[in-house]
Amino acid sequence: MGNLGFQEILLIAVVVLVLFGGRKIPEFMKGLGRGVREFNDAKNSVRKELEEGLNEKDNQPPTPSANGVQQTATTTTQP
């Protein structure tokens, strides 16, 4: 896409102003801000639910196996 210079940004701003008019731009920006805020809220709620689920999983006691013996992770080292 390349680097945008001052002239390119000015041209884009003029085109947007001509297409939408001076009154519609604040309404458009307000709607855009609401959309970004809603997206961030949804993202944060999903992140919170995932973290709570992981914490819940980590805090659960080990489940017994079919033979009634609790399984624990052990590591052995050989001399």
ABEGO torsion letter per residue (X at the ends): XEBBBAAAAAAAAAAAAAAAEAAAAAAAAAAAAAAAAAAAAAAAAAAAAAAAAAAAAAABBBBBBAAGBBBBBBBBBBX
